[in-house]
Structures are given as structure tokens and as C-alpha cells.
């Protein structure tokens, strides 16, 4: 959990900083200082032009939209943090949800909150089997804050879903309410990838030496499982740590603080993840089989524990990082493979929670970062997530509040300028 924004400021700013509440949203920790943060200019790499794109409102009136998917019939499904899967049909947000998971979940707070219904993913053969998967926060046994649950549901022939029909794939014990990861996506290999944060609190404090580097826990990891089985899941034999004593075989990559959002490049299958930092640095990584991304040894490319002289041997460094002089919580996005925005073709789009949208361009030697300016969008919105439709077009999910209490969330489609 980030405890404060650390940047140069006037004495007046510091006085404000001391008086405000530190707030969290969707695995992110933020400070409510819109007059200082939301208008701050970012510092992209020299030589990269800013790119402008318009947005088209798809729907508003949502409670903290956390993810979006497209079932192929023209409808849009949006998960609300409060526990509903909402349906947008013919441009209209339907009153009745597709699925109400509140009875399965912890009670979500209206303000400060990181738990809830965090993600949805369609089975690769959804067109035929009508199966889909969700990640939500459920009550846990004594001594734990909650558990992150991945569950399978299936549409009936009538296009409805029985809320009591869910098949639990796996559950992740969470000692605290923050750093939940909570993203699920299917890779080109047909396996389900699942992100989990380090268990919460400051500085990866749980366990003997934290969870990010502990290979005997799912916390602080990206997992890969085969869900094509009648009960639970199967561990793919090609997972990197299968058969190693003291290693969870489900682990695909490790060393994360809070990989809140990740995605696969629709064209290449490459896996990108935004990992929310601690006090100073935000980062984006390309995720590779068996790789160590360094938390809590490093935060971004910088020593964290120990603060100096850390051993970075074997650590895969991020493809980009930015300091808290620019933002506070990275929101992973998508490589753009659509046709509406040719200037963004092949570039990775992502954002910071405070509203700044970025792109990364691969020069062959490094990834360079530039700004994206969105037109036709209200100012000072918080970016919660991105989405991608069948055509590769990208959507931005936002909220005007810091939490899900009020229906001030919206989903926008990025369109030609």
C-alpha cells in the first residue's frame, strides 16, 4: 500500500498532504489530491509525439466498472466492483444484471475498497460451450481478510445464468484487503492466467521474507492453469516449476507487488502486465515463462529491500517505469490491433489511475513512452481498466469517484480523431 506521494512540493502542498486521507481503489492506493495530481504533466520520452484520440461513450451509470468483455452477439458485458455483471444491449444499459454475485462475495465498501468483482474472461470456445470465468472476493476463515475466488459459470439455453451454478476453480487466501491482483485472461495456448498481489500491507510484510519471492505461495505471482476439467483445474506440464520441491506448480512468473491488470497481444500472444508500485515507482513488464520481476528486492529498476546494494542477478527488469512525480498507480492496458486509430497500431496502451493515458513504442532496442490525449471525455476521471473487443478496438473504464458507492462509472470506446 502506498503511504504517501513523495515529490517536491510547496509548504502549502505538504500541509494539504498531511490532512488528506489515503484511499484505495481496485488494488490501487491513491491520495485524494486532484488539484495537484490530475493536472500534473507527464514526462514522456524525448522525440515521441503525443497522440490524440476521441472517445465515444458506450455507457455510464456504472458502479466502478472493473472489466469488460464481448460475447459476440453485439452485447457488452461489464463487471461492477459491487458484484454485478451488467449487460449493454443496443447501446442501452439493461436494468437487470446478467449475474448477481453479491451473495458469494464480501460486502464491498462504498469508498475505500480494493476487493470485489474484479475481472471476467470468456472461454476460448465460448461460442460453443457458453462458459465464462470471474474473479471475486469472498469471505474467508478466521485470521484472513478474504479469499480471491476464480469461478466458472455457463449461460443457459435461454441466455441466463444461475448464480448458484458456479464451479469454483481455485481460491487464494488473502491476509489483507489490498494488493489483490484479480485479473484473469486466456492466453493463445488456451490456458487461464491469473494475477495475484503480494497479500497486502506495506512492503510485502507477510511471511518470513515476503510473498513476491516466496515460491511456496500463490501470492505475488501470475499463475497458469488448465480449466478444461470437471473439477478444479489441471496444472499444465509445461509450467516452469512443475516437479520442483517447495515451488507451487501453478506459478508462471513471480516477483510482483500488485499485477492488477495484464493482457495478451492479440497478434503476437505476448503478455504485458502493469505492476502497481510502492512509494516511488510504477512499472510495466513483458511477462515470460519462469521469470522473476523482482519485488520486493526492487521497485521498478530501483533497490527496495535492501534500499541500496541489492542483488539484481536473475531479475527481469520492466520495459518502462515512471515515478510518482507523474502518477501513483499503473493500469495495464492492451497492444492496439484495431483499425480506428492507425497511429497507435502495434503500440501498447496503458494509463495511470489519475487519468493520464500512455503508449509504448518498441524501437527494437527499447520501449519508448509517449502520451495519449483523449478528447470528448470529462476531466479528472480515474482510469480503472481497459478492454478490447473482437476487432482489436480498445475501451477505457472510468470512475468519477474513488469507490463504487455511486453509479458514476462509465465505459468509453477509443475512436478515430
C-alpha positions as CSV (number, residue, x, y, z in Angstrom):
1,X,0.0,0.0,0.0
2,X,1.4,3.4,-0.9
3,X,1.6,5.5,2.2
4,X,2.1,8.9,0.5
5,X,3.1,10.7,-2.6
6,X,6.7,11.6,-2.4
7,X,7.6,14.6,-4.5
8,X,8.9,18.1,-4.2
9,X,6.1,20.4,-3.1
10,X,5.5,23.8,-1.5
11,X,4.8,24.0,2.2
12,X,1.1,24.6,1.4
13,X,1.0,21.4,-0.6
14,X,2.6,19.5,2.3
15,X,0.1,20.9,4.7
16,X,-2.7,19.6,2.4
17,X,-0.9,16.2,2.0
18,X,-0.8,15.7,5.8
19,X,-4.5,16.4,6.1
20,X,-6.0,14.2,3.5
21,X,-6.9,10.5,3.8
22,X,-5.0,7.9,1.9
23,X,-7.5,6.0,-0.1
24,X,-7.5,2.8,-2.1
25,X,-9.4,1.7,-5.2
26,X,-9.3,-1.7,-7.0
27,X,-5.9,-2.8,-5.9
28,X,-4.6,0.7,-6.2
29,X,-3.7,3.2,-3.4
30,X,-4.3,6.8,-4.1
31,X,-4.2,10.2,-2.4
32,X,-7.2,12.4,-3.0
33,X,-5.4,15.5,-4.3
34,X,-7.0,16.2,-7.7
35,X,-5.9,19.8,-7.8
36,X,-2.2,18.7,-7.6
37,X,-2.3,15.3,-9.3
38,X,-4.8,15.1,-12.1
39,X,-3.4,18.3,-13.8
40,X,0.3,17.3,-13.5
41,X,2.0,16.9,-16.8
42,X,3.8,13.7,-17.5
43,X,7.3,13.4,-18.9
44,X,7.3,11.1,-21.9
45,X,10.5,10.0,-23.7
46,X,12.1,12.7,-25.9
47,X,11.1,12.6,-29.5
48,X,7.8,10.8,-29.2
49,X,4.8,12.8,-30.2
50,X,1.6,13.0,-28.2
51,X,-1.2,11.1,-29.9
52,X,-4.8,12.4,-29.8
53,X,-7.9,10.1,-29.9
54,X,-11.5,10.8,-29.4
55,X,-13.7,8.6,-27.2
56,X,-17.3,7.5,-27.6
57,X,-19.4,6.9,-24.6
58,X,-20.7,3.4,-24.5
59,X,-22.5,3.6,-21.2
60,X,-22.4,5.4,-17.9
61,X,-24.3,4.8,-14.7
62,X,-22.0,2.0,-13.5
63,X,-20.6,1.2,-10.1
64,X,-16.8,1.1,-10.6
65,X,-16.5,-0.9,-13.8
66,X,-13.6,-3.2,-13.4
67,X,-13.6,-5.2,-16.7
68,X,-15.4,-5.6,-19.9
69,X,-15.9,-8.4,-22.4
70,X,-17.8,-9.0,-25.7
71,X,-19.8,-12.2,-26.1
72,X,-20.1,-11.9,-29.8
73,X,-23.8,-11.1,-30.3
74,X,-23.3,-7.3,-30.2
75,X,-23.8,-7.1,-26.4
76,X,-21.3,-5.8,-24.0
77,X,-20.7,-7.3,-20.5
78,X,-19.3,-5.1,-17.8
79,X,-18.3,-6.2,-14.3
80,X,-19.1,-3.8,-11.5
81,X,-16.9,-4.0,-8.4
82,X,-20.1,-4.3,-6.3
83,X,-20.8,-7.8,-7.7
84,X,-23.0,-7.4,-10.8
85,X,-22.3,-8.3,-14.4
86,X,-24.2,-5.7,-16.4
87,X,-25.3,-6.0,-20.0
88,X,-25.3,-3.2,-22.6
89,X,-27.6,-4.1,-25.4
90,X,-28.2,-1.9,-28.4
91,X,-26.4,0.9,-26.6
92,X,-28.6,0.7,-23.5
93,X,-27.5,-0.5,-20.1
94,X,-30.1,-3.0,-19.0
95,X,-31.6,-2.8,-15.5
96,X,-31.4,-6.5,-14.7
97,X,-27.8,-7.9,-14.4
98,X,-26.7,-11.0,-16.2
99,X,-25.3,-12.3,-12.9
100,X,-25.5,-11.1,-9.3
101,X,-22.6,-12.4,-7.2
102,X,-23.2,-10.4,-4.1
103,X,-24.3,-13.5,-2.1
104,X,-20.9,-15.1,-2.8
105,X,-18.8,-12.0,-2.0
106,X,-17.7,-10.0,0.9
107,X,-19.6,-6.8,1.4
108,X,-17.9,-4.2,-0.7
109,X,-17.3,-0.8,0.9
110,X,-18.6,2.2,-0.9
111,X,-15.4,4.3,-0.5
112,X,-12.1,2.8,0.5
113,X,-12.1,-0.6,-1.2
114,X,-9.9,-2.9,-3.3
115,X,-11.9,-6.1,-3.2
116,X,-15.0,-7.0,-5.1
117,X,-15.8,-8.4,-8.5
118,X,-12.6,-7.7,-10.4
119,X,-12.5,-9.5,-13.7
120,X,-14.3,-11.6,-16.3
121,X,-13.0,-13.8,-19.2
122,X,-14.8,-15.8,-21.8
123,X,-13.7,-19.3,-22.5
124,X,-11.8,-19.6,-25.8
125,X,-14.7,-21.8,-27.1
126,X,-17.4,-19.6,-25.6
127,X,-19.3,-19.5,-28.9
128,X,-19.9,-23.3,-28.4
129,X,-19.8,-24.0,-24.7
130,X,-21.1,-20.6,-23.3
131,X,-18.7,-20.8,-20.4
132,X,-17.1,-17.8,-18.7
133,X,-15.0,-17.1,-15.7
134,X,-14.9,-14.4,-12.9
135,X,-12.6,-13.3,-10.2
136,X,-14.3,-12.1,-7.0
137,X,-13.5,-11.5,-3.3
138,X,-15.3,-14.0,-1.0
139,X,-15.4,-14.4,2.8
140,X,-12.6,-16.3,4.4
141,X,-11.8,-18.3,7.5
142,X,-10.7,-16.6,10.7
143,X,-7.3,-15.0,10.5
144,X,-7.6,-14.0,6.9
145,X,-9.3,-10.9,5.4
146,X,-10.9,-12.7,2.4
147,X,-10.1,-15.1,-0.4
148,X,-9.8,-14.4,-4.1
149,X,-12.0,-16.8,-6.0
150,X,-11.9,-17.8,-9.7
151,X,-15.2,-19.5,-10.7
152,X,-16.8,-20.8,-13.8
153,X,-20.3,-20.0,-15.0
154,X,-22.3,-21.0,-18.1
155,X,-25.2,-19.4,-20.0
156,X,-28.3,-21.5,-20.2
157,X,-30.1,-22.1,-23.5
158,X,-32.3,-19.0,-22.6
159,X,-29.2,-16.8,-22.2
160,X,-29.5,-16.6,-18.4
161,X,-27.1,-17.6,-15.6
162,X,-28.0,-19.4,-12.4
163,X,-26.0,-17.6,-9.6
164,X,-25.8,-20.9,-7.7
165,X,-24.3,-22.9,-10.6
166,X,-20.8,-21.6,-10.3
167,X,-17.9,-24.0,-10.2
168,X,-15.0,-22.8,-8.1
169,X,-11.7,-23.3,-10.0
170,X,-9.4,-22.1,-7.2
171,X,-9.3,-19.8,-4.1
172,X,-6.4,-17.7,-3.0
173,X,-6.2,-16.8,0.7
174,X,-5.6,-13.1,1.3
175,X,-4.3,-11.8,4.6
176,X,-5.3,-8.2,3.9
177,X,-7.8,-6.3,1.8
178,X,-5.4,-4.8,-0.7
179,X,-3.0,-5.9,-3.4
180,X,-5.4,-8.5,-4.8
181,X,-4.3,-8.6,-8.5
182,X,-7.6,-10.1,-9.7
183,X,-7.0,-10.2,-13.4
184,X,-7.9,-13.3,-15.4
185,X,-7.2,-13.8,-19.2
186,X,-6.9,-16.7,-21.5
187,X,-3.6,-17.0,-23.4
188,X,-3.2,-18.1,-27.0
189,X,-2.3,-21.5,-25.6
190,X,-5.9,-21.9,-24.2
191,X,-4.8,-21.8,-20.6
192,X,-6.2,-19.4,-18.0
193,X,-3.7,-16.9,-16.5
194,X,-4.5,-15.4,-13.1
195,X,-2.8,-12.5,-11.3
196,X,-2.4,-12.3,-7.5
197,X,-0.8,-9.5,-5.4
198,X,1.6,-9.9,-2.5
199,X,-1.1,-10.2,0.2
200,X,-1.3,-6.5,1.1
201,X,0.1,-4.2,3.7
202,X,3.3,-2.2,3.3
203,X,6.5,-3.6,1.9
204,X,5.4,-7.2,1.3
205,X,5.5,-7.9,5.0
206,X,3.8,-11.3,5.2
207,X,5.8,-14.5,5.6
208,X,9.4,-14.9,6.5
209,X,10.7,-12.7,3.7
210,X,7.5,-11.6,1.9
211,X,5.5,-13.3,-0.7
212,X,6.8,-11.9,-4.0
213,X,10.0,-14.1,-3.8
214,X,8.4,-17.0,-1.9
215,X,7.8,-19.8,-4.4
216,X,5.6,-21.8,-2.0
217,X,2.7,-19.3,-2.2
218,X,0.4,-18.1,-5.0
219,X,0.7,-14.5,-3.7
220,X,2.7,-12.1,-5.7
221,X,2.5,-14.3,-8.8
222,X,0.9,-14.8,-12.2
223,X,-0.5,-18.3,-12.4
224,X,-1.3,-20.5,-15.4
225,X,-3.9,-23.4,-15.1
226,X,-5.9,-25.6,-17.4
227,X,-9.6,-25.2,-16.6
228,X,-10.8,-27.9,-19.1
229,X,-11.7,-30.4,-16.4
230,X,-14.8,-31.3,-14.4
231,X,-13.4,-30.3,-11.0
232,X,-10.9,-27.7,-10.0
233,X,-8.1,-27.3,-12.6
234,X,-5.1,-29.1,-14.1
235,X,-1.5,-27.9,-13.9
236,X,0.0,-27.7,-17.4
237,X,3.1,-30.0,-17.6
238,X,4.9,-27.2,-19.4
239,X,4.6,-24.8,-16.4
240,X,8.2,-23.7,-15.4
241,X,8.2,-25.0,-11.8
242,X,6.4,-28.3,-12.1
243,X,8.1,-31.0,-10.1
244,X,10.3,-28.7,-8.1
245,X,10.1,-29.2,-4.3
246,X,9.0,-26.0,-2.5
247,X,7.5,-24.4,-5.6
248,X,3.8,-24.1,-6.4
249,X,3.4,-25.7,-9.8
250,X,0.7,-23.2,-10.9
251,X,3.3,-20.4,-11.0
252,X,4.1,-18.9,-14.4
253,X,6.0,-15.9,-13.3
254,X,6.8,-14.2,-9.9
255,X,8.1,-11.2,-8.0
256,X,5.1,-9.0,-8.3
257,X,3.6,-6.5,-5.8
258,X,0.2,-6.0,-7.4
259,X,-0.2,-7.0,-11.1
260,X,-3.7,-5.5,-11.2
261,X,-4.2,-5.7,-15.0
262,X,-2.5,-7.7,-17.7
263,X,-3.3,-8.6,-21.3
264,X,-2.1,-10.6,-24.3
265,X,-1.2,-9.0,-27.6
266,X,-4.0,-10.3,-29.9
267,X,-1.5,-10.6,-32.8
268,X,1.7,-12.0,-31.1
269,X,0.4,-13.5,-27.9
270,X,3.0,-11.5,-25.9
271,X,1.9,-11.0,-22.3
272,X,2.1,-7.4,-20.8
273,X,1.4,-6.5,-17.1
274,X,1.2,-3.3,-15.2
275,X,2.6,-3.9,-11.6
276,X,1.4,-1.3,-9.1
277,X,4.4,0.1,-7.1
278,X,5.0,1.0,-3.5
279,X,6.1,4.6,-2.7
280,X,8.1,5.8,-5.7
281,X,7.8,3.8,-9.0
282,X,5.2,2.3,-11.3
283,X,6.2,-0.3,-13.9
284,X,5.1,-2.2,-17.0
285,X,6.6,-5.7,-17.7
286,X,6.6,-8.2,-20.5
287,X,5.9,-11.5,-18.8
288,X,8.0,-14.5,-19.7
289,X,7.8,-18.1,-18.5
290,X,9.5,-18.6,-15.1
291,X,10.8,-15.0,-14.9
292,X,11.4,-13.1,-11.6
293,X,10.2,-9.5,-11.7
294,X,12.0,-8.5,-8.5
295,X,9.5,-7.4,-5.8
296,X,10.4,-6.8,-3.0
297,X,14.1,-6.7,-3.9
298,X,13.4,-3.9,-6.4
299,X,10.6,-1.4,-7.1
300,X,10.8,-0.8,-10.8
301,X,14.6,-0.8,-11.5
302,X,15.5,0.6,-8.1
303,X,16.5,-1.2,-4.9
304,X,13.8,-1.5,-2.3
305,X,14.9,-4.2,0.2
306,X,17.7,-3.6,0.8
307,X,17.4,0.1,-0.1
308,X,20.9,0.0,-1.6
309,X,23.3,-2.6,-3.0
310,X,20.5,-5.1,-3.8
311,X,21.4,-8.2,-5.9
312,X,19.6,-7.9,-9.2
313,X,21.0,-11.1,-10.7
314,X,18.3,-13.1,-12.4
315,X,15.7,-10.3,-12.2
316,X,13.8,-9.3,-15.3
317,X,13.5,-5.5,-15.4
318,X,10.4,-3.6,-16.6
319,X,10.1,-2.3,-20.2
320,X,9.1,1.1,-18.7
321,X,8.8,2.8,-15.4
322,X,7.7,6.2,-14.2
323,X,7.9,8.0,-10.8
324,X,5.3,9.3,-8.5
325,X,6.0,12.8,-9.8
326,X,3.8,11.7,-12.7
327,X,1.3,9.3,-11.3
328,X,0.5,6.9,-8.5
329,X,-0.9,3.6,-9.7
330,X,-0.3,2.0,-13.1
331,X,-3.3,0.5,-15.0
332,X,-2.2,-2.1,-17.5
333,X,-3.9,-1.9,-21.0
334,X,-3.6,-3.5,-24.4
335,X,-1.5,-3.6,-27.5
336,X,-3.6,-1.8,-30.1
337,X,-4.6,-4.1,-33.0
338,X,-7.7,-2.2,-34.2
339,X,-8.3,0.0,-37.3
340,X,-9.8,3.1,-35.8
341,X,-6.5,4.5,-34.7
342,X,-3.7,3.7,-37.2
343,X,-1.2,5.9,-35.3
344,X,-1.5,3.5,-32.4
345,X,-1.1,0.3,-34.4
346,X,1.2,-2.1,-32.6
347,X,1.7,0.2,-29.6
348,X,0.9,-0.8,-26.0
349,X,-1.7,1.4,-24.4
350,X,-1.9,1.8,-20.6
351,X,-2.7,4.5,-18.0
352,X,-2.3,5.8,-14.5
353,X,-5.2,5.8,-12.2
354,X,-5.2,9.6,-12.0
355,X,-6.2,9.7,-15.7
356,X,-3.1,10.1,-17.8
357,X,-3.0,7.6,-20.8
358,X,0.2,6.5,-22.3
359,X,1.5,4.4,-25.2
360,X,4.7,2.4,-25.5
361,X,6.5,2.1,-28.9
362,X,9.0,-0.7,-29.5
363,X,12.1,0.7,-31.2
364,X,13.8,-2.6,-31.5
365,X,16.3,-1.7,-28.7
366,X,13.9,-0.4,-26.1
367,X,10.3,0.6,-25.4
368,X,9.7,4.4,-25.5
369,X,6.8,6.1,-23.8
370,X,4.5,8.8,-25.2
371,X,1.3,10.5,-24.1
372,X,-2.2,9.9,-25.4
373,X,-4.7,12.8,-25.1
374,X,-8.3,11.7,-25.0
375,X,-11.0,14.1,-26.4
376,X,-14.7,14.2,-25.6
377,X,-14.1,12.8,-22.1
378,X,-14.9,14.6,-18.8
379,X,-11.9,15.9,-16.8
380,X,-10.4,14.3,-13.7
381,X,-11.7,10.8,-14.2
382,X,-10.0,7.8,-12.6
383,X,-9.0,5.1,-15.1
384,X,-9.9,1.7,-13.6
385,X,-9.2,-0.7,-16.5
386,X,-9.1,-1.2,-20.3
387,X,-10.9,-3.6,-22.6
388,X,-10.5,-5.0,-26.1
389,X,-13.3,-6.1,-28.5
390,X,-13.1,-8.8,-31.2
391,X,-11.9,-6.3,-33.7
392,X,-9.0,-5.1,-31.5
393,X,-10.6,-1.8,-30.6
394,X,-9.8,-0.5,-27.1
395,X,-12.1,0.7,-24.4
396,X,-11.4,2.8,-21.3
397,X,-13.3,2.1,-18.0
398,X,-13.5,5.1,-15.6
399,X,-15.0,6.3,-12.4
400,X,-15.6,9.9,-11.2
401,X,-15.4,8.7,-7.5
402,X,-12.7,6.9,-5.6
403,X,-15.0,3.9,-4.8
404,X,-18.1,2.1,-6.0
405,X,-20.7,3.8,-3.8
406,X,-22.2,5.9,-6.6
407,X,-23.1,5.0,-10.2
408,X,-20.5,7.4,-11.6
409,X,-18.6,4.8,-13.6
410,X,-18.5,4.8,-17.4
411,X,-17.1,2.9,-20.4
412,X,-15.7,4.7,-23.4
413,X,-14.5,3.4,-26.8
414,X,-11.4,5.0,-28.3
415,X,-12.3,6.1,-31.9
416,X,-10.8,7.9,-34.8
417,X,-9.9,11.6,-34.1
